Amino acid sequence: MSWLLDTDVICQPAKRKGDARVIGWLRREKDNCFTSAVVIAQFAYWVRTKSGKERPSLQDWLRRLTDAMEGRILGFNVGVAHVWADQEHRLDQAGKRMPVEDSYIAATARRHNLTIVTGNDKDFRRAGIKVFNPFKESEHEGA
């Protein structure tokens, strides 16, 4: 199985008190993991909001992350855009729209047939895609 990592999961190894269960799962599954350029954009924005000594170390962390994920960061391209439009239309008709960044990430996962790995399973499940929450599920429950 291949996975698309959301922001809250991919950052766990960098946290002072990252979730050990999630970090262990990431170590086991690292070769099967992808992320979205939207996730990288969220991190890049967050780093820019920091100042002082914290910012350079976070910039370095982000650089190491993007280097480690080279070739596995999926962009928002024309194919994903059409998947997003279909998905957004269905969600709008059902009155279940998602936050826009999450909807882009969901469309990326759908386009590439990936399971989203996130602690924010509620928002992503409404899109009707495969979701795994490593903070509270075993792999066999969520996927």
C-alpha positions in Angstrom: 0.0 0.0 0.0 1.1 3.6 -0.7 0.4 6.5 1.5 0.0 10.3 1.2 1.2 12.0 4.4 -0.6 15.0 5.8 1.0 17.8 7.7 0.3 16.5 11.2 1.9 13.2 10.5 5.0 14.1 8.5 6.1 16.5 11.2 6.1 14.1 14.1 9.8 13.1 13.9 10.7 16.8 14.2 8.6 17.5 17.3 10.2 17.5 20.7 7.5 15.2 21.9 6.5 13.6 18.7 4.1 10.6 18.8 6.2 7.5 19.2 3.6 5.3 17.6 3.4 7.6 14.5 7.2 7.9 14.3 7.6 4.1 14.4 5.0 3.7 11.7 6.8 6.4 9.5 10.1 4.5 9.9 8.5 1.2 8.8 6.6 2.7 5.9 9.0 5.5 4.7 9.6 3.9 1.3 5.8 3.8 0.5 5.2 7.4 1.6 4.4 10.4 -0.6 3.2 13.9 0.3 1.6 16.8 -1.5 3.2 20.0 -2.5 0.3 21.6 -0.6 1.7 20.1 2.6 5.1 21.5 1.8 3.5 24.9 1.2 1.8 24.7 4.6 5.2 24.0 6.2 6.9 26.8 4.2 4.3 29.3 5.3 4.6 28.2 9.0 8.4 28.5 8.9 8.0 32.0 7.6 5.9 33.0 10.6 8.7 32.1 13.0 11.5 34.5 14.0 14.8 34.4 16.0 16.8 31.2 16.4 13.9 29.0 15.7 13.4 30.0 12.1 16.9 28.9 10.7 16.5 25.5 12.4 13.0 25.1 11.0 14.2 26.1 7.5 16.9 23.5 7.8 14.4 20.9 8.9 12.1 21.8 5.9 15.1 21.5 3.5 16.0 18.1 4.9 12.4 17.0 4.6 12.1 18.0 1.0 15.4 16.4 0.2 14.3 13.1 1.9 11.0 13.2 0.0 12.6 13.9 -3.4 10.6 12.4 -6.2 7.7 11.7 -3.8 6.2 15.2 -3.5 3.1 15.3 -5.7 2.1 18.5 -7.3 -1.3 20.0 -8.0 -1.4 19.6 -11.8 -4.1 19.5 -14.4 -5.0 15.8 -13.7 -5.4 16.6 -10.0 -7.3 19.8 -10.8 -10.0 17.8 -12.6 -10.2 15.3 -9.8 -10.5 18.2 -7.3 -13.3 19.8 -9.4 -15.3 16.5 -9.4 -14.7 16.0 -5.7 -15.6 19.6 -4.8 -18.8 19.5 -6.9 -19.9 16.3 -5.1 -19.1 17.7 -1.7 -20.8 21.0 -2.4 -24.0 19.2 -3.5 -23.9 17.2 -0.3 -23.3 20.3 1.8 -20.0 18.8 3.1 -17.3 21.1 1.7 -13.8 20.8 3.1 -11.1 23.4 3.9 -9.5 24.2 0.6 -6.0 22.9 1.4 -7.4 19.6 2.6 -9.5 19.3 -0.5 -6.4 19.8 -2.6 -4.6 17.1 -0.6 -7.6 14.8 -0.9 -7.7 15.2 -4.6 -4.0 14.5 -4.9 -4.5 11.2 -3.0 -7.5 10.3 -5.1 -5.7 11.0 -8.4 -2.7 8.8 -7.3 -4.8 6.1 -5.5 -3.1 6.8 -2.2 -4.4 6.4 1.3 -4.2 9.7 3.3 -2.4 9.3 6.6 -3.6 12.0 9.0 -5.0 12.7 12.4 -7.6 14.8 10.7 -9.6 11.8 9.5 -13.0 13.5 9.9 -12.4 16.1 7.2 -10.8 13.6 4.8 -13.3 10.8 5.3 -16.1 13.1 4.1 -14.4 13.1 0.7 -14.9 9.4 0.5 -11.2 8.5 0.1 -9.1 5.9 2.0 -7.9 7.4 5.3 -5.6 6.0 8.0 -5.1 7.7 11.3 -1.9 6.4 12.8 -2.6 8.3 16.1 -5.5 6.0 16.9 -5.8 3.1 14.4 -3.8 0.1 13.4 -3.0 -0.2 9.7 -5.7 -2.9 9.3 -8.5 -0.7 10.7 -8.0 2.4 8.6 -6.9 1.3 5.2 
